Amino acid sequence: MYLDKINEAKSAYTFDDFLLVPNESWFEPKDVNMMSRISTNFKLKIPIVSAAMDTVTESELAIALAQEGGIGIIHRNMTLEDEVEHVKEVKGSGDLIIRDVVTTSPESSLETLKDLMIEEDVSGLPVIEDDKLIGIISKRDLKPFLNEKTNKTVKDLMTCDVVTVPESISPSEALDIAYENKVERIPVVENDKLVGIVTIKDILEQKQYPNAVRDEDGKLLVAAATGPFDLKRAIALDKAGADIIAVDCAHAHNMNVVNFVSTIKENVGADLIVGNIATAEAAEALIAKEVDGLKVGIGPGSMCTTRIIAGVGVPQITAIAQVADVAKEHDIPIIADGGIRYSGDIAKAIAAGADAVMLGNLLAGAYESPGAVTVINGIKYKQYRGMGSMGAMTGGFGGGADRYFQEIKGPMKHSKLVPEGVEGVVHYKGKVNDIIFQLVGGLKASMGYCGAKDVKTMQENSKFVKITSSGINESHPHDLLITNESPNYPTLK
């Protein structure tokens, strides 16, 4: 019986064990379409998701990634109130309409108006009377009276014939109206009531990111993590506007987690992604609970020690493929979480059945990540740690400990935890958009080599060849001293 376990054990593989086979292609890499669905109701323009880790994803990185066409999952190693605020910051940053508008009344004195403009750092204010917009006044209207005393009030100088737009206005339409009427800001009005204001600056900023992923109201997409049994947090994040709730758990095939998924699903309107898993059986159990997406990966992360400490895991490319075989039958997207070191690994993950990849290490070094910058021997690094590390489990608000079904007890809390991750640093890499440019460029090149015009074709038609350790060595640069480091192939180990 025990010998059978050994003899019948299946082989399992990861990214370095395979290469993609070049295929006939009729188009250039620049022509490929990387749009991919990551949950039942949401698509990304690039198949990249940032990890729900406390040294990777908070609102700043989530905004930057959504602007590039991906999505960030706000980590949960913080108070519920703080995570809600991060979600709101992302949703607010993507709104064309400024809804928290400072206004003035027609009877206000010019002196009061001037002080208000200075205090709020604005150059123009809508004028409201009886909850209705009756005019607008700007610094230009005040300029002739700034250095003299006057009894004039706002109603004497305001522009009464105000150009307004409806809430459904598109950025292009708003920009045309602004230029046509030579105005810098346009009030948004519904039923004579002020809803918000649109400025040329915000319109141009939105047009600057044509690949940004947005919801039906034009706001940036964002996901947020909750614990496997934290219904209160899930409901709060849903109310805050999170498009996707990610149930964040090291072993989502724990049947208590599987059964509680139904409770969360019943109480939130957002899509529900659940993970992590690594087997077909786990996928079947969670799909039966009507999840909207699955996250795959047990132990492949660069900072994860689960496979060493617990002796458990499935090499990532095999895990992706066996979950994908089940998920595709039910039209459920999967996210490959962990083990991605190069852009070529993203291509291999998609070819093995993933709809998107989750990145931690590759984004932890971004300017926008929350990790602190450290300088070692004159080189910049950023802090990066696994959510199963001692620091993550004891330094936050439980997001690391309960992810691994552990509790912090007693005054000597460090001694009562069994970490499954480490803490360290990664190279500081600069802005997220520069990192994404290289990763997406590598993926496009791969799809071009494979003759895949889109993600679905890449999944269905690409072929693998299994390689040996000699093939791995041959694949990397060899027999030379690298003198100029490439932005997509770091040489620092």
Secondary structure by P-SEA (a helix, b strand, c coil): caaaaaaabbbbbccccbbbbbcccccccccccccccccccccccccbbbccccccccaaaaaaaaaacbbbbbbccccaaaaaaaaaaaaaaacccccccccccccccaaaaaaaaaaacccbbbbbccccccccccccccccccccccccccccccccbbbbbcccccaaaaaaaaaaacccbbbbbccccccccccaaaaaaaaccccccccccccbbbbbccccccaaaaaaaaaacccbbbbccccccaaaaaaaaaaaaaccccbbbbcccccaaaaaaaaaacccbbbbbcccccccccccccccccccaaaaaaaaaaaaaabbbbbbccccccaaaaaaaaaacccbbbbcccccccccccbbbbbcccbbbbbbbccccccccccccccccccccccccccccccccccccccccccccccaaaaaaaaaaaaaaaaaaaccccaaaaaccbbbbbbcaaaaaaacccccccccccccccccc
